């Protein structure tokens, strides 16, 4: 019983909200411009990644080595 009332109400609410969002976008003042802000550059430095370390597996022969990063 709850599903028969909740899903149509939710669908109608989402439809109204979507139409309101589009209408608000069309009605917006064309004189409003987005403010453009230029941020200062940032330099990120980090240590190099460690080399891959070979890991031994019990079911592998000596020629097959698994590399884990």
TORLONU-404859 format. One record per residue (C-alpha): residue in three letters; chain; x, y, z. Coordinates in steps of 0.02 Angstrom, whole numbers, plus 50000, padded with zeros to 5 digits. Each point is the difference from the previous one (the first is absolute). Layout:
REC doro kolza  east north    up
REC  ALA     A     X     Y     Z
...
//
This chain:
REC doro kolza  east north    up
REC  UNK     A 50000 50000 50000
REC  UNK     A 50142 50117 50045
REC  UNK     A 50082 49971 49829
REC  UNK     A 49843 50051 49907
REC  UNK     A 50001 50171 50082
REC  UNK     A 50185 50033 50025
REC  UNK     A 50068 49966 49825
REC  UNK     A 49876 50113 49907
REC  UNK     A 50024 50138 50129
REC  UNK     A 50189 49985 49983
REC  UNK     A 49991 49999 49810
REC  UNK     A 49887 50154 49999
REC  UNK     A 50115 50092 50121
REC  UNK     A 50153 49963 49894
REC  UNK     A 49908 50055 49843
REC  UNK     A 49948 50165 50080
REC  UNK     A 50176 50029 50067
REC  UNK     A 50076 49967 49829
REC  UNK     A 49880 50118 49913
REC  UNK     A 50034 50133 50133
REC  UNK     A 50188 49981 49975
REC  UNK     A 49985 50025 49811
REC  UNK     A 49880 50146 50022
REC  UNK     A 50118 50082 50125
REC  UNK     A 50142 49981 49877
REC  UNK     A 49902 50086 49861
REC  UNK     A 49937 50142 50111
REC  UNK     A 50173 50040 50070
REC  UNK     A 50061 50178 49974
REC  UNK     A 50111 50006 49844
REC  UNK     A 50099 50142 50080
REC  UNK     A 50071 49883 50132
REC  UNK     A 50171 49936 49952
REC  UNK     A 50099 49866 50085
REC  UNK     A 50146 50069 50099
REC  UNK     A 50164 49934 49934
REC  UNK     A 50137 49980 50129
REC  UNK     A 50178 49952 49959
REC  UNK     A 50087 49907 50140
REC  UNK     A 50186 49997 50028
REC  UNK     A 50098 49853 49933
REC  UNK     A 50043 49859 50117
REC  UNK     A 50151 49887 49983
REC  UNK     A 49983 49826 50076
REC  UNK     A 50156 49901 50037
REC  UNK     A 50007 49824 50069
REC  UNK     A 50129 49864 50020
REC  UNK     A 50014 49872 49861
REC  UNK     A 49899 49841 50011
REC  UNK     A 50097 49853 50069
REC  UNK     A 50051 49866 49874
REC  UNK     A 49893 49844 49985
REC  UNK     A 50042 49868 50128
REC  UNK     A 49998 49817 49946
REC  UNK     A 49888 49891 50109
REC  UNK     A 50020 49813 50018
REC  UNK     A 49849 49887 49974
REC  UNK     A 49987 49822 50064
REC  UNK     A 49917 49932 49842
REC  UNK     A 50121 50085 49878
REC  UNK     A 50160 49927 49933
REC  UNK     A 50164 50096 50011
REC  UNK     A 49982 50074 49825
REC  UNK     A 49829 50079 50034
REC  UNK     A 50015 50150 50112
REC  UNK     A 49852 50110 50045
REC  UNK     A 50033 50187 50007
REC  UNK     A 49891 50098 50122
REC  UNK     A 49985 50190 50002
//
